[in-house]
Amino acid sequence: MSFGVFSKNGVITNDQEAVVPLANIEYAYGFGVYETIRAVRGKPLFLADHLARLAASAQILELEHTLKTEEIERWVLELLQRIEADACNLKMLLIGARDAKDAMLFILPLAPLFPDKRLYTKGAKVITRAYERTLPHAKSLNMLGSYLAYRDAKKEGAYDALLVNRYDCITEGTRTNFFAMKDRLIISPPKADILEGVTMMHMLEAAQQCKIPVRYEPIPQKDLAQFDAVFLTSTSSKIMPLQQIDDLTFSLSEPLKELMRTFDSLLETARA
């Protein structure tokens, strides 16, 4: 569901005009980056972090534009004031062009799709698929492999698909970050292999408050059974515990429950 309006380079208009010409070769080739921001009661959560990552993604792709962070922030707030929604997601698409001044930033407010609350107590199911994203540090529009993996997940009644690289190690989900826990230790795939999500950044803050250390190292798929708990993070998921990866089952460990409670408190503070 949409809210009937969108913003293009700061101009708010009817969402039926949110179109990209078929002749736009940059969009056709996926030369663009995106962000999804959650907003509650007109307040965009972690906006500075999302805008910093949007800029970083554009820099990795060498996507030149003339947009300033301050004006994008103003456009976001103006759009939220226009729609007056209690909660929404803002999808930001920055599409490149041959000339930097012709780059386009679309901001589309969308009704959020919240996960079933029962998943936070029993855990979600995910599957695995072999796939490596190009330029993993950039949140680019090149999403075909992730789209196909996520489609497979939905066909199997799963929440997401975990991506497995050429070394048979899990890197991330199609739209989530992945973590494993052993006792009071969080294991994350190496930073070089993943897109560090904004929710991931604040989960790490919660882990620090809980005095739960984090280690970055490959997570071989064959070694998953050794972990006490596994979970995902994303803007929509928050911290999503996993009950099942393919045929392996997991429980919600006490350290993971503590981490989830601490993160939820941190999120409430951000909403205030």
C-alpha positions as CSV (number, residue, x, y, z in Angstrom):
1,M,0.0,0.0,0.0
2,S,1.2,3.5,-0.8
3,F,0.1,6.9,0.5
4,G,-0.7,8.5,-2.8
5,V,2.3,10.8,-3.0
6,F,6.1,10.6,-3.4
7,S,9.0,12.9,-3.6
8,K,11.3,13.3,-6.6
9,N,14.4,15.5,-5.9
10,G,12.3,17.3,-3.3
11,V,9.2,17.9,-5.3
12,I,6.1,16.1,-3.8
13,T,3.5,14.9,-6.3
14,N,1.0,12.1,-7.0
15,D,2.6,8.7,-6.9
16,Q,1.2,7.8,-10.3
17,E,3.9,10.0,-11.6
18,A,6.6,8.0,-9.9
19,V,7.9,6.6,-13.2
20,V,11.3,6.0,-14.8
21,P,11.3,6.2,-18.7
22,L,12.1,2.9,-20.4
23,A,14.9,4.6,-22.2
24,N,16.7,5.3,-18.9
25,I,19.7,3.0,-19.5
26,E,21.1,3.6,-16.0
27,Y,17.9,2.3,-14.3
28,A,17.7,-0.6,-16.8
29,Y,21.3,-1.6,-15.9
30,G,20.7,-1.3,-12.1
31,F,23.0,1.8,-11.8
32,G,21.4,3.0,-8.6
33,V,21.4,2.6,-4.8
34,Y,18.6,2.5,-2.3
35,E,17.7,2.6,1.4
36,T,14.6,1.7,3.4
37,I,13.9,3.9,6.5
38,R,11.3,3.2,9.1
39,A,9.4,6.2,10.4
40,V,7.2,6.3,13.5
41,R,4.9,9.2,14.3
42,G,6.6,11.4,11.7
43,K,10.1,10.7,13.0
44,P,12.5,8.8,10.7
45,L,14.6,6.3,12.7
46,F,18.4,6.5,12.4
47,L,18.0,8.9,9.5
48,A,21.7,10.1,9.6
49,D,22.9,6.5,9.5
50,H,20.7,5.7,6.5
51,L,21.8,8.8,4.6
52,A,25.4,8.1,5.3
53,R,25.1,4.6,3.9
54,L,23.2,5.9,0.8
55,A,26.1,8.3,0.2
56,A,28.7,5.5,0.8
57,S,26.8,3.1,-1.6
58,A,26.8,5.8,-4.3
59,Q,30.5,6.4,-3.8
60,I,31.3,2.7,-4.3
61,L,29.4,2.7,-7.6
62,E,31.0,6.0,-8.6
63,L,27.4,7.3,-8.9
64,E,27.9,11.1,-9.1
65,H,25.1,13.5,-8.1
66,T,24.7,17.0,-6.9
67,L,22.4,16.2,-3.9
68,K,23.3,17.4,-0.4
69,T,22.6,15.4,2.7
70,E,21.0,18.4,4.4
71,E,18.5,18.8,1.6
72,I,17.7,15.1,1.4
73,E,17.0,15.2,5.1
74,R,14.6,18.2,4.6
75,W,12.8,16.3,1.8
76,V,12.3,13.3,4.0
77,L,10.8,15.5,6.8
78,E,8.6,17.4,4.4
79,L,7.2,14.2,2.9
80,L,6.5,12.7,6.4
81,Q,4.7,15.9,7.4
82,R,2.6,15.6,4.2
83,I,1.4,12.1,4.8
84,E,0.9,12.3,8.6
85,A,1.3,8.5,9.0
86,D,1.6,6.8,12.4
87,A,4.1,4.4,10.9
88,C,5.5,3.9,7.4
89,N,8.6,2.8,5.5
90,L,10.4,5.3,3.2
91,K,11.9,3.6,0.1
92,M,14.7,5.9,-1.2
93,L,16.0,5.2,-4.8
94,L,19.0,7.2,-6.0
95,I,19.2,6.6,-9.8
96,G,22.4,7.6,-11.6
97,A,22.7,9.5,-14.9
98,R,25.4,10.4,-17.4
99,D,25.5,13.9,-15.9
100,A,25.6,14.2,-12.2
101,K,23.0,17.0,-12.2
102,D,20.5,14.6,-13.8
103,A,20.6,12.0,-11.0
104,M,17.2,11.3,-9.5
105,L,16.2,10.7,-5.9
106,F,12.8,9.1,-5.4
107,I,11.4,8.8,-1.9
108,L,8.3,6.6,-1.7
109,P,6.3,6.2,1.6
110,L,5.0,2.6,1.9
111,A,2.9,0.9,4.5
112,P,5.2,-1.3,6.6
113,L,4.9,-5.1,6.5
114,F,5.5,-6.2,10.1
115,P,6.6,-9.8,10.7
116,D,4.2,-12.1,12.6
117,K,4.8,-11.3,16.3
118,R,4.9,-15.1,17.1
119,L,8.2,-15.3,15.2
120,Y,9.9,-13.3,17.9
121,T,9.1,-16.0,20.5
122,K,9.4,-19.2,18.4
123,G,11.9,-18.1,15.7
124,A,11.6,-18.0,11.9
125,K,12.5,-20.4,9.2
126,V,15.1,-19.7,6.5
127,I,16.6,-21.6,3.6
128,T,20.1,-21.3,2.0
129,R,20.9,-20.5,-1.6
130,A,24.3,-20.2,-3.4
131,Y,24.8,-16.6,-4.4
132,E,27.4,-13.8,-4.0
133,R,26.4,-10.2,-4.4
134,T,28.5,-7.9,-6.6
135,L,30.1,-5.1,-4.6
136,P,28.6,-6.3,-1.3
137,H,29.3,-3.0,0.5
138,A,26.9,-1.1,-1.8
139,K,23.2,-1.3,-1.4
140,S,22.7,-1.3,-5.2
141,L,19.7,-2.0,-7.4
142,N,21.4,-5.1,-8.8
143,M,19.1,-7.4,-6.9
144,L,18.2,-10.2,-9.3
145,G,20.0,-13.0,-7.5
146,S,18.6,-11.9,-4.2
147,Y,15.1,-11.6,-5.7
148,L,15.3,-15.2,-7.0
149,A,16.6,-16.5,-3.7
150,Y,13.9,-14.7,-1.7
151,R,11.2,-16.0,-4.1
152,D,12.4,-19.5,-3.4
153,A,12.1,-18.8,0.3
154,K,8.5,-17.6,0.0
155,K,7.7,-20.8,-2.0
156,E,9.0,-22.9,0.9
157,G,7.2,-20.8,3.5
158,A,10.4,-19.4,4.8
159,Y,11.1,-15.9,6.1
160,D,14.3,-15.3,4.1
161,A,17.1,-17.0,2.2
162,L,20.7,-17.0,3.5
163,L,23.3,-16.5,0.8
164,V,26.2,-19.0,0.6
165,N,29.4,-18.0,-1.1
166,R,31.9,-20.1,-3.2
167,Y,33.6,-21.2,0.0
168,D,30.3,-22.6,1.4
169,C,30.2,-19.9,4.0
170,I,27.0,-18.0,4.9
171,T,27.4,-14.2,4.3
172,E,24.0,-12.6,4.8
173,G,20.3,-12.8,3.9
174,T,18.7,-11.4,0.8
175,R,17.6,-8.4,2.8
176,T,19.0,-9.1,6.3
177,N,22.3,-9.5,8.2
178,F,23.0,-12.9,9.7
179,F,24.6,-13.8,13.0
180,A,25.3,-16.9,15.1
181,M,25.8,-17.2,18.8
182,K,27.9,-19.5,21.0
183,D,27.3,-19.0,24.7
184,R,27.7,-15.2,25.1
185,L,29.6,-14.6,21.9
186,I,28.2,-13.3,18.6
187,I,29.8,-14.4,15.4
188,S,29.4,-12.2,12.3
189,P,30.6,-13.0,8.8
190,P,33.6,-10.9,7.9
191,K,32.9,-7.3,7.1
192,A,34.5,-7.6,3.7
193,D,31.8,-10.0,2.6
194,I,28.6,-8.2,3.8
195,L,26.6,-5.0,3.6
196,E,26.6,-3.7,7.2
197,G,23.0,-2.8,7.9
198,V,21.9,0.1,10.0
199,T,19.9,-2.2,12.3
200,M,23.1,-4.3,12.6
201,M,25.0,-1.2,13.8
202,H,22.5,-0.6,16.6
203,M,22.3,-4.3,17.4
204,L,26.0,-4.1,18.1
205,E,25.4,-1.2,20.4
206,A,22.9,-3.3,22.3
207,A,25.4,-6.2,22.4
208,Q,27.9,-3.8,24.0
209,Q,25.4,-2.8,26.6
210,C,24.8,-6.5,27.3
211,K,28.6,-7.1,27.5
212,I,28.3,-9.7,24.7
213,P,31.4,-9.6,22.5
214,V,31.3,-9.9,18.7
215,R,33.8,-11.7,16.5
216,Y,34.1,-11.5,12.7
217,E,34.9,-14.7,11.0
218,P,33.6,-17.0,8.2
219,I,30.6,-19.1,9.2
220,P,30.8,-22.4,7.2
221,Q,27.4,-23.9,6.5
222,K,28.7,-27.3,7.7
223,D,29.4,-25.8,11.1
224,L,26.0,-24.4,11.9
225,A,25.0,-27.2,14.2
226,Q,27.7,-26.1,16.8
227,F,25.9,-22.8,17.5
228,D,23.4,-22.2,20.3
229,A,21.3,-19.6,18.5
230,V,21.2,-17.8,15.2
231,F,19.4,-14.6,14.2
232,L,18.8,-11.9,11.6
233,T,18.7,-8.1,11.7
234,S,17.0,-5.6,9.3
235,T,14.9,-2.5,9.4
236,S,11.7,-4.5,9.1
237,S,12.9,-7.5,11.2
238,K,14.6,-5.8,14.1
239,I,16.3,-8.8,15.7
240,M,14.6,-11.9,14.3
241,P,15.6,-15.2,16.0
242,L,15.8,-18.2,13.8
243,Q,14.2,-21.6,14.6
244,Q,15.3,-23.4,11.4
245,I,17.9,-23.2,8.7
246,D,17.1,-25.8,6.0
247,D,16.8,-28.9,8.1
248,L,18.7,-27.7,11.2
249,T,16.7,-26.5,14.2
250,F,17.7,-24.0,16.8
251,S,16.3,-22.6,20.1
252,L,16.3,-19.0,21.5
253,S,19.2,-18.9,24.0
254,E,19.0,-16.7,27.1
255,P,21.8,-14.4,25.8
256,L,19.8,-13.9,22.6
257,K,16.6,-13.1,24.5
258,E,18.6,-10.5,26.6
259,L,20.0,-9.0,23.4
260,M,16.5,-8.7,21.9
261,R,15.1,-7.0,25.0
262,T,18.0,-4.5,25.1
263,F,17.7,-3.7,21.4
264,D,13.9,-3.1,21.8
265,S,14.7,-0.7,24.6
266,L,17.2,1.1,22.4
267,L,14.6,1.3,19.7
268,E,12.0,2.9,22.0
269,T,14.5,5.5,23.0
270,A,15.1,6.3,19.3
271,R,11.4,6.7,18.7
272,A,10.9,9.1,21.6
